[in-house]
C-alpha cells in the first residue's frame, strides 16, 4: 500500500506494539479493525471527546485506499 509518510515506519511499529495491535506497516490495504480503532482512539483522545470508534475507524483520513 502506498500512502504519504507523515510518521516514520519505526514510530508506527512502536505505536502498534505499544497498543498490542497489528503492525500497520505490513498491511496491504488501509483497513482498520474495530478493536484497533478503539485502541488508537483511547490512546490519542486525551480530552475524552465523544467520538464513536466506528466513525473513527471509517473516517476516510484513516481508512483510505487511495494513494
C-alpha positions as CSV (number, residue, x, y, z in Angstrom):
1,X,0.0,0.0,0.0
2,X,1.4,3.4,-0.9
3,X,0.3,6.3,1.3
4,X,2.1,9.5,2.3
5,X,4.5,9.1,5.2
6,X,3.8,11.6,8.0
7,X,5.2,9.3,10.7
8,X,8.3,7.1,10.3
9,X,7.8,3.4,9.8
10,X,9.6,2.8,13.1
11,X,7.3,5.1,15.0
12,X,4.2,3.3,13.6
13,X,5.7,-0.1,14.5
14,X,6.5,1.2,18.1
15,X,2.9,2.6,18.5
16,X,1.3,-0.6,17.2
17,X,3.4,-2.7,19.5
18,X,2.6,-0.5,22.5
19,X,-1.1,-0.8,21.8
20,X,-0.9,-4.5,21.0
21,X,-2.4,-4.2,17.6
22,X,-1.3,-5.4,14.2
23,X,1.8,-3.9,12.7
24,X,0.2,-1.4,10.2
25,X,3.4,-1.1,8.2
26,X,2.8,-4.6,7.0
27,X,-0.8,-4.1,5.8
28,X,-1.6,-4.5,2.1
29,X,-4.7,-2.3,2.5
30,X,-5.6,0.6,4.8
31,X,-8.3,-1.3,6.7
32,X,-8.5,-0.6,10.4
33,X,-10.3,-3.2,12.6
34,X,-12.9,-2.0,15.1
35,X,-10.7,-3.1,18.1
36,X,-7.7,-1.2,16.6
37,X,-9.8,1.9,16.2
38,X,-10.9,1.7,19.8
39,X,-7.3,1.2,21.0
40,X,-5.9,4.1,18.9
41,X,-8.8,6.4,19.9
42,X,-8.3,5.6,23.6
43,X,-4.6,6.4,23.2
44,X,-5.0,9.7,21.5
45,X,-8.3,11.1,22.8
46,X,-6.9,12.7,25.9
47,X,-9.6,15.3,26.1
48,X,-12.3,12.5,26.1
49,X,-14.2,13.8,23.2
50,X,-17.4,11.8,22.4
51,X,-16.2,10.1,19.3
52,X,-17.7,6.8,18.2
53,X,-14.9,4.3,17.5
54,X,-16.8,3.0,14.4
55,X,-16.9,6.6,12.9
56,X,-13.2,7.0,13.8
57,X,-12.5,3.7,12.0
58,X,-14.4,4.6,8.9
59,X,-13.1,8.1,8.6
60,X,-11.5,8.5,5.2
61,X,-8.4,10.1,6.6
62,X,-7.6,6.9,8.5
63,X,-9.2,4.3,6.2
64,X,-8.3,5.4,2.7
65,X,-7.4,3.1,-0.1
66,X,-6.2,5.9,-2.3
67,X,-2.6,7.0,-2.8
